[in-house]
Amino acid sequence: MTQIYACFLNGKLYGCGDIEYMNDLFRDYVVYCEMYGRDDCTFRITTKEKARRLVINETIYENNEALKRLEGE
């Protein structure tokens, strides 16, 4: 069975797919598009399962922060 990965670019989900697709995403952004003129970027590749947990945890954190702001109003 082919492992599916998730690619995060600068902290945001950039794409999901097999390892060849991760290579395509990296090459497209860095080589072909020359990082869209930026000086740096951060790629993070994880398994799709770990990415799912990361996104769920980030969503819970963001919701808690939003609730705190609402309580302060």
N, CA, C and O atoms as a GROMACS GRO file, in nm:
protein
  292
    1MET      N    1   0.084  -0.118   0.000
    1MET     CA    2   0.000   0.000   0.000
    1MET      C    3   0.089   0.125   0.000
    1MET      O    4   0.186   0.133   0.075
    2THR      N    5   0.056   0.220  -0.082
    2THR     CA    6   0.133   0.343  -0.095
    2THR      C    7   0.106   0.435   0.023
    2THR      O    8  -0.009   0.460   0.059
    3GLN      N    9   0.213   0.486   0.083
    3GLN     CA   10   0.200   0.581   0.193
    3GLN      C   11   0.158   0.717   0.138
    3GLN      O   12   0.212   0.763   0.037
    4ILE      N   13   0.063   0.780   0.204
    4ILE     CA   14   0.017   0.914   0.166
    4ILE      C   15   0.075   1.014   0.265
    4ILE      O   16   0.074   0.991   0.386
    5TYR      N   17   0.125   1.123   0.212
    5TYR     CA   18   0.188   1.227   0.292
    5TYR      C   19   0.112   1.358   0.278
    5TYR      O   20   0.035   1.378   0.184
    6ALA      N   21   0.136   1.447   0.373
    6ALA     CA   22   0.084   1.583   0.366
    6ALA      C   23   0.203   1.678   0.368
    6ALA      O   24   0.299   1.658   0.443
    7CYS      N   25   0.195   1.779   0.286
    7CYS     CA   26   0.302   1.879   0.277
    7CYS      C   27   0.249   2.011   0.331
    7CYS      O   28   0.146   2.061   0.286
    8PHE      N   29   0.320   2.067   0.428
    8PHE     CA   30   0.287   2.198   0.482
    8PHE      C   31   0.393   2.295   0.432
    8PHE      O   32   0.513   2.266   0.438
    9LEU      N   33   0.350   2.408   0.382
    9LEU     CA   34   0.441   2.513   0.336
    9LEU      C   35   0.418   2.635   0.422
    9LEU      O   36   0.308   2.691   0.425
   10ASN      N   37   0.522   2.677   0.493
   10ASN     CA   38   0.512   2.791   0.584
   10ASN      C   39   0.395   2.778   0.681
   10ASN      O   40   0.326   2.875   0.710
   11GLY      N   41   0.375   2.654   0.729
   11GLY     CA   42   0.274   2.629   0.831
   11GLY      C   43   0.134   2.604   0.780
   11GLY      O   44   0.044   2.578   0.860
   12LYS      N   45   0.112   2.610   0.649
   12LYS     CA   46  -0.022   2.587   0.594
   12LYS      C   47  -0.020   2.465   0.503
   12LYS      O   48   0.078   2.441   0.431
   13LEU      N   49  -0.129   2.388   0.507
   13LEU     CA   50  -0.138   2.270   0.423
   13LEU      C   51  -0.124   2.310   0.277
   13LEU      O   52  -0.196   2.397   0.228
   14TYR      N   53  -0.031   2.244   0.207
   14TYR     CA   54   0.000   2.278   0.068
   14TYR      C   55  -0.046   2.169  -0.028
   14TYR      O   56  -0.077   2.197  -0.144
   15GLY      N   57  -0.051   2.043   0.020
   15GLY     CA   58  -0.096   1.934  -0.065
   15GLY      C   59  -0.079   1.799   0.001
   15GLY      O   60  -0.004   1.786   0.098
   16CYS      N   61  -0.149   1.698  -0.052
   16CYS     CA   62  -0.140   1.561  -0.002
   16CYS      C   63  -0.121   1.466  -0.120
   16CYS      O   64  -0.175   1.489  -0.228
   17GLY      N   65  -0.044   1.361  -0.098
   17GLY     CA   66  -0.024   1.262  -0.203
   17GLY      C   67   0.091   1.170  -0.169
   17GLY      O   68   0.141   1.168  -0.057
   18ASP      N   69   0.132   1.092  -0.269
   18ASP     CA   70   0.242   0.999  -0.247
   18ASP      C   71   0.376   1.075  -0.251
   18ASP      O   72   0.378   1.196  -0.272
   19ILE      N   73   0.484   1.002  -0.231
   19ILE     CA   74   0.615   1.066  -0.219
   19ILE      C   75   0.656   1.136  -0.349
   19ILE      O   76   0.723   1.239  -0.345
   20GLU      N   77   0.616   1.082  -0.462
   20GLU     CA   78   0.647   1.147  -0.590
   20GLU      C   79   0.578   1.282  -0.599
   20GLU      O   80   0.634   1.379  -0.650
   21TYR      N   81   0.454   1.289  -0.550
   21TYR     CA   82   0.381   1.415  -0.552
   21TYR      C   83   0.445   1.518  -0.458
   21TYR      O   84   0.448   1.637  -0.489
   22MET      N   85   0.497   1.472  -0.344
   22MET     CA   86   0.568   1.562  -0.254
   22MET      C   87   0.688   1.623  -0.326
   22MET      O   88   0.716   1.742  -0.313
   23ASN      N   89   0.759   1.540  -0.401
   23ASN     CA   90   0.873   1.587  -0.479
   23ASN      C   91   0.827   1.689  -0.584
   23ASN      O   92   0.894   1.791  -0.604
   24ASP      N   93   0.715   1.662  -0.649
   24ASP     CA   94   0.660   1.756  -0.749
   24ASP      C   95   0.625   1.890  -0.685
   24ASP      O   96   0.655   1.995  -0.741
   25LEU      N   97   0.561   1.886  -0.567
   25LEU     CA   98   0.524   2.010  -0.499
   25LEU      C   99   0.648   2.094  -0.467
   25LEU      O  100   0.651   2.215  -0.489
   26PHE      N  101   0.750   2.027  -0.414
   26PHE     CA  102   0.873   2.097  -0.379
   26PHE      C  103   0.938   2.159  -0.503
   26PHE      O  104   0.973   2.277  -0.503
   27ARG      N  105   0.954   2.078  -0.607
   27ARG     CA  106   1.018   2.128  -0.730
   27ARG      C  107   0.938   2.242  -0.792
   27ARG      O  108   0.996   2.340  -0.838
   28ASP      N  109   0.806   2.229  -0.792
   28ASP     CA  110   0.723   2.334  -0.850
   28ASP      C  111   0.743   2.466  -0.778
   28ASP      O  112   0.762   2.570  -0.841
   29TYR      N  113   0.739   2.462  -0.646
   29TYR     CA  114   0.750   2.586  -0.568
   29TYR      C  115   0.891   2.644  -0.572
   29TYR      O  116   0.909   2.764  -0.595
   30VAL      N  117   0.991   2.559  -0.549
   30VAL     CA  118   1.128   2.608  -0.534
   30VAL      C  119   1.198   2.629  -0.668
   30VAL      O  120   1.258   2.734  -0.691
   31VAL      N  121   1.190   2.531  -0.757
   31VAL     CA  122   1.267   2.537  -0.881
   31VAL      C  123   1.193   2.614  -0.989
   31VAL      O  124   1.246   2.712  -1.043
   32TYR      N  125   1.072   2.572  -1.021
   32TYR     CA  126   1.002   2.632  -1.135
   32TYR      C  127   0.948   2.771  -1.105
   32TYR      O  128   0.955   2.860  -1.190
   33CYS      N  129   0.894   2.791  -0.986
   33CYS     CA  130   0.834   2.922  -0.952
   33CYS      C  131   0.931   3.010  -0.874
   33CYS      O  132   0.896   3.122  -0.835
   34GLU      N  133   1.052   2.961  -0.852
   34GLU     CA  134   1.156   3.036  -0.782
   34GLU      C  135   1.106   3.099  -0.653
   34GLU      O  136   1.137   3.213  -0.622
   35MET      N  137   1.027   3.021  -0.580
   35MET     CA  138   0.973   3.059  -0.448
   35MET      C  139   0.893   3.189  -0.455
   35MET      O  140   0.881   3.260  -0.355
   36TYR      N  141   0.840   3.220  -0.571
   36TYR     CA  142   0.758   3.340  -0.589
   36TYR      C  143   0.827   3.464  -0.535
   36TYR      O  144   0.762   3.555  -0.482
   37GLY      N  145   0.960   3.469  -0.549
   37GLY     CA  146   1.036   3.586  -0.508
   37GLY      C  147   1.066   3.596  -0.360
   37GLY      O  148   1.127   3.694  -0.317
   38ARG      N  149   1.026   3.499  -0.281
   38ARG     CA  150   1.053   3.504  -0.137
   38ARG      C  151   1.198   3.466  -0.108
   38ARG      O  152   1.263   3.398  -0.188
   39ASP      N  153   1.246   3.511   0.007
   39ASP     CA  154   1.384   3.481   0.047
   39ASP      C  155   1.397   3.345   0.113
   39ASP      O  156   1.504   3.283   0.106
   40ASP      N  157   1.290   3.296   0.177
   40ASP     CA  158   1.296   3.165   0.241
   40ASP      C  159   1.156   3.104   0.249
   40ASP      O  160   1.055   3.172   0.230
   41CYS      N  161   1.155   2.975   0.275
   41CYS     CA  162   1.028   2.904   0.295
   41CYS      C  163   1.058   2.780   0.380
   41CYS      O  164   1.172   2.735   0.389
   42THR      N  165   0.953   2.728   0.441
   42THR     CA  166   0.967   2.610   0.525
   42THR      C  167   0.869   2.503   0.478
   42THR      O  168   0.748   2.524   0.476
   43PHE      N  169   0.924   2.388   0.439
   43PHE     CA  170   0.843   2.273   0.404
   43PHE      C  171   0.844   2.175   0.520
   43PHE      O  172   0.947   2.156   0.585
   44ARG      N  173   0.729   2.114   0.545
   44ARG     CA  174   0.721   2.007   0.645
   44ARG      C  175   0.640   1.896   0.581
   44ARG      O  176   0.526   1.917   0.539
   45ILE      N  177   0.698   1.777   0.576
   45ILE     CA  178   0.630   1.661   0.519
   45ILE      C  179   0.602   1.565   0.633
   45ILE      O  180   0.692   1.528   0.708
   46THR      N  181   0.476   1.523   0.646
   46THR     CA  182   0.437   1.425   0.747
   46THR      C  183   0.347   1.321   0.682
   46THR      O  184   0.300   1.339   0.570
   47THR      N  185   0.325   1.212   0.754
   47THR     CA  186   0.224   1.118   0.706
   47THR      C  187   0.088   1.186   0.714
   47THR      O  188   0.069   1.279   0.792
   48LYS      N  189  -0.004   1.139   0.634
   48LYS     CA  190  -0.136   1.201   0.633
   48LYS      C  191  -0.203   1.186   0.770
   48LYS      O  192  -0.276   1.275   0.814
   49GLU      N  193  -0.180   1.072   0.837
   49GLU     CA  194  -0.240   1.051   0.969
   49GLU      C  195  -0.189   1.154   1.069
   49GLU      O  196  -0.267   1.211   1.146
   50LYS      N  197  -0.059   1.179   1.069
   50LYS     CA  198  -0.003   1.278   1.161
   50LYS      C  199  -0.053   1.417   1.124
   50LYS      O  200  -0.082   1.498   1.213
   51ALA      N  201  -0.064   1.446   0.996
   51ALA     CA  202  -0.115   1.576   0.952
   51ALA      C  203  -0.257   1.597   1.001
   51ALA      O  204  -0.293   1.707   1.043
   52ARG      N  205  -0.337   1.494   0.995
   52ARG     CA  206  -0.475   1.503   1.042
   52ARG      C  207  -0.478   1.541   1.190
   52ARG      O  208  -0.556   1.626   1.231
   53ARG      N  209  -0.391   1.478   1.270
   53ARG     CA  210  -0.384   1.511   1.414
   53ARG      C  211  -0.338   1.654   1.434
   53ARG      O  212  -0.391   1.726   1.520
   54LEU      N  213  -0.238   1.698   1.356
   54LEU     CA  214  -0.188   1.835   1.368
   54LEU      C  215  -0.298   1.936   1.337
   54LEU      O  216  -0.315   2.034   1.410
   55VAL      N  217  -0.372   1.913   1.230
   55VAL     CA  218  -0.477   2.006   1.190
   55VAL      C  219  -0.587   2.010   1.295
   55VAL      O  220  -0.638   2.117   1.328
   56ILE      N  221  -0.625   1.894   1.348
   56ILE     CA  222  -0.729   1.889   1.453
   56ILE      C  223  -0.682   1.966   1.576
   56ILE      O  224  -0.758   2.046   1.631
   57ASN      N  225  -0.558   1.943   1.619
   57ASN     CA  226  -0.506   2.013   1.737
   57ASN      C  227  -0.498   2.163   1.714
   57ASN      O  228  -0.529   2.241   1.804
   58GLU      N  229  -0.455   2.205   1.594
   58GLU     CA  230  -0.449   2.348   1.565
   58GLU      C  231  -0.588   2.410   1.565
   58GLU      O  232  -0.606   2.522   1.613
   59THR      N  233  -0.685   2.339   1.512
   59THR     CA  234  -0.822   2.389   1.508
   59THR      C  235  -0.877   2.404   1.650
   59THR      O  236  -0.942   2.504   1.680
   60ILE      N  237  -0.852   2.306   1.735
   60ILE     CA  238  -0.896   2.314   1.874
   60ILE      C  239  -0.831   2.434   1.942
   60ILE      O  240  -0.899   2.509   2.013
   61TYR      N  241  -0.701   2.454   1.922
   61TYR     CA  242  -0.629   2.567   1.981
   61TYR      C  243  -0.687   2.699   1.932
   61TYR      O  244  -0.713   2.790   2.011
   62GLU      N  245  -0.708   2.710   1.800
   62GLU     CA  246  -0.762   2.834   1.744
   62GLU      C  247  -0.903   2.862   1.797
   62GLU      O  248  -0.936   2.977   1.825
   63ASN      N  249  -0.985   2.759   1.811
   63ASN     CA  250  -1.120   2.778   1.865
   63ASN      C  251  -1.114   2.824   2.010
   63ASN      O  252  -1.192   2.910   2.050
   64ASN      N  253  -1.023   2.768   2.088
   64ASN     CA  254  -1.009   2.810   2.227
   64ASN      C  255  -0.966   2.956   2.235
   64ASN      O  256  -1.017   3.030   2.319
   65GLU      N  257  -0.873   2.996   2.150
   65GLU     CA  258  -0.828   3.136   2.148
   65GLU      C  259  -0.944   3.229   2.109
   65GLU      O  260  -0.958   3.337   2.167
   66ALA      N  261  -1.024   3.189   2.013
   66ALA     CA  262  -1.139   3.270   1.971
   66ALA      C  263  -1.240   3.283   2.084
   66ALA      O  264  -1.296   3.390   2.106
   67LEU      N  265  -1.264   3.173   2.157
   67LEU     CA  266  -1.357   3.178   2.270
   67LEU      C  267  -1.305   3.272   2.378
   67LEU      O  268  -1.384   3.346   2.438
   68LYS      N  269  -1.176   3.269   2.405
   68LYS     CA  270  -1.118   3.359   2.505
   68LYS      C  271  -1.139   3.505   2.465
   68LYS      O  272  -1.171   3.589   2.549
   69ARG      N  273  -1.121   3.536   2.337
   69ARG     CA  274  -1.141   3.673   2.290
   69ARG      C  275  -1.287   3.714   2.306
   69ARG      O  276  -1.316   3.827   2.343
   70LEU      N  277  -1.379   3.622   2.276
   70LEU     CA  278  -1.522   3.653   2.290
   70LEU      C  279  -1.559   3.678   2.435
   70LEU      O  280  -1.639   3.767   2.465
   71GLU      N  281  -1.501   3.599   2.526
   71GLU     CA  282  -1.531   3.616   2.668
   71GLU      C  283  -1.482   3.751   2.718
   71GLU      O  284  -1.540   3.807   2.811
   72GLY      N  285  -1.376   3.802   2.658
   72GLY     CA  286  -1.320   3.930   2.700
   72GLY      C  287  -1.398   4.050   2.651
   72GLY      O  288  -1.376   4.162   2.698
   73GLU      N  289  -1.490   4.030   2.558
   73GLU     CA  290  -1.567   4.143   2.502
   73GLU      C  291  -1.688   4.175   2.586
   73GLU      O  292  -1.763   4.267   2.554
   0.00000   0.00000   0.00000
